[in-house]
């Protein structure tokens, strides 16, 4: 027994004294030079991907929670704040019937019971005044909102219907009605004229809406929302003449709208039908795009 124990101790000692030297650490790779942003790169590759907060009602996306995409009839005070319950009502969610609201913030979700929401009479504003992320006033929900899910008739915690963030949002009176995506155009929407080889097809906004079963009997106004949260208000004459757009390859998530000899890249389109265009303060982008050359 003593001999066996001594043999075991010697074996362990030999193993500990024969450690294999660690392999040398690889030389640090040289920092890759930042690739210049070039035409034709995708939005993600070019660092232009945006996450615009959405409002879901019973799992269905109802609106983009962005200042320039709010319903025109939503009252705002002098500090551009609105009441959450007023906003939810315009999206089809009566505050008195709300069971729960899930406020998504960075890396977390705050669950607020409908009774607590009604009691708080919460207001919201945007981090940059006339733009930026939505925030709830007070201590009900801390931080910038990334998404909001309102549960009314469906049991809280159900699945969300989400077709991705990409595509140009088409809002009708402040509600999300459709998204323009390149793969929804070809074969589904008739171009204004058949493009010649190498040309980019032009489409009519009304034709696209019809292809998505969105019927607007009378358009009272149209606003184009740019990437930097500015607004181009389309003139009544241009609205009457019909809005055309092109879907450039690798357009960074934007469509280019052809308005009065101008080519205007936009991430969202506000169509005002039942309500007149909003009179609230907005950052105008008319001068920004006045010098852009007309595109074919």
C-alpha positions in Angstrom: 0.0 0.0 0.0 2.8 2.4 0.9 4.7 1.6 -2.3 1.6 2.2 -4.4 1.0 5.6 -2.7 4.6 6.6 -3.2 4.4 5.7 -6.9 1.2 7.8 -7.3 2.9 10.8 -5.7 5.9 10.6 -7.9 3.7 10.3 -11.0 1.7 13.4 -10.1 4.9 15.4 -9.3 6.3 14.5 -12.7 3.1 15.5 -14.5 3.1 18.9 -12.7 6.8 19.5 -13.5 6.3 18.8 -17.2 3.9 21.5 -18.2 3.8 22.3 -22.0 4.8 25.9 -22.6 1.9 28.1 -23.7 1.8 28.9 -27.4 2.8 32.4 -28.1 -0.1 34.8 -28.5 -0.8 35.8 -32.0 0.3 39.2 -33.0 -2.6 41.7 -32.9 -4.1 42.2 -36.3 -3.7 45.6 -37.7 -6.8 47.7 -37.4 -8.7 47.6 -40.6 -9.1 50.9 -42.3 -12.6 52.2 -42.2 -14.2 51.5 -45.5 -15.5 54.7 -47.2 -19.2 54.9 -47.6 -20.0 54.2 -51.3 -23.0 54.3 -53.5 -24.5 50.8 -53.7 -23.9 49.7 -50.2 -26.8 48.4 -48.1 -28.2 50.4 -45.2 -26.6 48.2 -42.5 -23.2 48.1 -44.2 -23.3 51.9 -44.6 -24.2 52.5 -41.0 -27.6 53.9 -42.0 -29.9 51.3 -40.5 -32.5 53.0 -38.2 -34.7 51.4 -35.6 -37.9 53.5 -35.4 -40.0 52.6 -32.4 -43.3 50.9 -33.3 -46.6 50.8 -31.5 -48.4 47.4 -31.5 -52.0 46.9 -30.5 -52.9 43.3 -29.7 -49.8 42.2 -31.6 -50.5 44.2 -34.8 -48.2 47.1 -35.8 -50.3 50.2 -35.8 -47.9 53.1 -36.0 -44.4 54.3 -36.0 -43.8 56.2 -32.7 -42.1 59.2 -34.3 -42.9 62.9 -34.0 -43.4 63.4 -37.7 -45.7 60.4 -38.0 -48.1 61.2 -35.2 -51.8 61.6 -36.2 -52.6 65.2 -37.2 -55.5 65.3 -34.7 -53.4 64.4 -31.7 -53.3 67.4 -29.3 -49.8 68.5 -28.3 -49.0 71.2 -25.7 -46.5 74.1 -26.1 -43.7 71.8 -25.2 -44.8 69.3 -27.9 -46.0 66.7 -25.3 -49.0 64.5 -25.8 -51.1 62.2 -23.6 -50.4 58.5 -24.0 -54.1 57.6 -23.7 -55.1 60.2 -26.4 -52.5 58.7 -28.7 -53.5 55.1 -28.1 -57.2 56.0 -28.7 -56.3 57.3 -32.1 -54.6 54.0 -32.8 -57.8 52.0 -31.9 -57.0 51.3 -28.2 -59.4 52.8 -25.8 -57.5 53.6 -22.6 -60.4 52.4 -20.4 -60.1 48.9 -22.0 -56.3 48.5 -22.0 -55.2 45.5 -19.9 -51.5 46.1 -20.1 -48.8 48.1 -21.9 -45.3 46.7 -22.4 -42.8 49.5 -22.8 -39.6 48.3 -24.4 -36.5 50.2 -23.4 -32.9 49.5 -24.0 -32.3 45.9 -22.8 -35.5 45.7 -20.7 -39.3 45.7 -20.7 -41.5 47.7 -18.3 -44.9 46.2 -17.8 -47.6 48.7 -16.8 -51.1 47.6 -15.9 -54.0 49.4 -17.6 -55.2 50.7 -14.3 -51.8 52.1 -13.4 -51.6 53.8 -16.9 -55.0 55.4 -16.4 -54.1 56.6 -12.9 -50.8 58.1 -14.0 -52.3 60.1 -16.9 -48.9 59.8 -18.5 -47.6 62.3 -21.0 -44.9 61.6 -23.6 -42.4 63.7 -25.5 -39.5 63.2 -27.9 -35.9 63.5 -26.8 -35.0 66.1 -29.5 -38.2 68.2 -29.2 -39.4 67.9 -32.8 -37.7 64.5 -33.2 -35.7 61.8 -31.5 -36.8 58.9 -29.4 -40.1 58.9 -27.5 -40.0 59.2 -23.8 -42.7 58.9 -21.1 -42.7 61.8 -18.6 -42.2 61.1 -14.9 -41.0 57.8 -13.4 -43.5 55.4 -14.9 -41.1 54.3 -17.6 -37.4 55.4 -17.5 -35.4 55.9 -20.6 -36.0 56.0 -24.4 -38.6 53.8 -25.8 -37.7 51.3 -28.5 -41.2 49.7 -28.9 -44.6 49.8 -27.2 -47.1 46.9 -27.1 -50.6 47.6 -26.0 -52.8 44.7 -25.0 -56.6 45.3 -25.2 -58.6 42.2 -26.3 -55.7 39.8 -26.6 -54.1 38.2 -23.5 -50.9 40.1 -22.7 -47.7 38.4 -23.8 -48.9 37.0 -27.2 -46.9 36.9 -30.4 -46.2 40.1 -32.4 -46.7 40.3 -36.1 -43.5 41.7 -37.5 -42.4 41.8 -41.1 -39.1 43.5 -40.3 -38.0 47.1 -40.0 -37.0 47.6 -43.6 -39.2 49.4 -46.2 -40.6 52.9 -46.5 -43.5 53.3 -44.1 -46.8 54.5 -45.6 -49.0 56.1 -43.0 -52.6 57.1 -43.6 -53.8 59.6 -41.0 -51.1 58.6 -38.5 -51.6 54.8 -38.8 -49.2 52.4 -40.5 -50.9 51.2 -43.6 -48.1 49.6 -45.7 -44.4 49.4 -46.4 -42.8 49.9 -49.8 -40.2 47.2 -50.4 -38.4 46.5 -53.6 -39.6 42.9 -53.6 -43.2 44.1 -53.4 -43.0 46.2 -56.6 -41.7 44.1 -59.5 -44.5 41.9 -60.8 -47.1 43.4 -58.4 -47.2 47.1 -59.4 -47.4 48.3 -63.0 -44.6 50.9 -63.7 -45.6 54.2 -65.1 -43.7 53.3 -68.3 -41.9 50.1 -69.0 -38.2 50.8 -68.3 -35.6 50.3 -70.9 -32.6 48.1 -70.1 -30.5 49.8 -67.4 -33.2 52.2 -66.3 -34.9 52.3 -62.9 -38.7 51.8 -63.0 -41.0 54.6 -61.9 -44.2 53.7 -59.9 -47.2 55.7 -58.8 -47.9 55.9 -55.1 -51.6 55.2 -55.6 -50.9 52.1 -57.7 -48.7 50.7 -54.9 -51.4 51.4 -52.3 -54.0 49.7 -54.4 -51.7 46.6 -54.7 -51.7 46.4 -50.9 -55.5 46.8 -50.7 -55.2 50.3 -49.2 -57.9 52.5 -50.6 -57.8 56.3 -50.2 -60.8 58.0 -51.8 -59.4 61.5 -51.4 -55.9 62.7 -50.5 -55.9 66.0 -48.7 -52.1 66.2 -48.3 -48.8 64.3 -48.4 -45.7 64.8 -46.3 -42.4 63.1 -47.0 -40.2 62.3 -44.0 -36.5 62.3 -44.5 -33.7 60.3 -42.7 -32.8 63.4 -40.6 -36.4 63.8 -39.4 -37.3 66.7 -41.6 -40.5 67.1 -43.6 -41.2 67.9 -47.2 -44.8 69.0 -47.7 -46.0 68.1 -51.2 -47.9 71.0 -52.8 -51.6 70.5 -53.6 -50.8 70.7 -57.3 -48.2 67.9 -57.1 -50.6 65.8 -55.0 -53.3 66.3 -57.7 -50.8 65.3 -60.4 -50.0 62.1 -58.7 -46.9 61.1 -56.8 -44.2 59.0 -58.5 -41.2 57.2 -57.0 -38.3 55.0 -57.9 -36.7 52.2 -55.9 -33.0 52.6 -56.4 -30.8 49.5 -55.9 -29.2 49.7 -52.4 -31.2 52.8 -51.5 -30.3 52.6 -47.8 -33.9 51.8 -47.0 -35.2 54.9 -48.8 -37.3 55.4 -51.8 -36.8 58.4 -54.1 -39.9 60.5 -54.7 -40.1 62.6 -57.8 -41.8 65.9 -56.9 -41.9 68.9 -59.1 -38.6 68.3 -60.7 -36.9 67.3 -57.4 -35.7 63.9 -56.3 -36.4 63.5 -52.6 -35.2 60.4 -50.7 -37.6 59.6 -47.9 -38.0 56.9 -45.2 -41.7 57.5 -44.6 -44.8 59.0 -46.3 -47.6 60.6 -44.4 -50.9 60.5 -46.4 -53.6 62.7 -45.0 -57.1 61.7 -46.1 -59.7 62.1 -43.4 -57.7 64.8 -41.6 -55.9 67.8 -43.0 -52.1 67.9 -42.8 -50.9 68.8 -39.3 -50.2 72.4 -38.3 -47.8 71.5 -35.5 -44.3 72.8 -35.7 -42.0 70.6 -37.9 -38.5 70.9 -39.3 -39.0 71.6 -42.9 -36.7 70.2 -45.6 -37.8 72.2 -48.6 -34.6 74.1 -48.9 -32.5 71.0 -48.2 -33.8 69.3 -51.3 -34.5 72.3 -53.6 -31.1 71.9 -55.2 -31.2 68.2 -55.9 -31.1 67.3 -59.6 -34.2 65.6 -61.1 -33.7 61.9 -61.6 -35.1 59.9 -64.5 
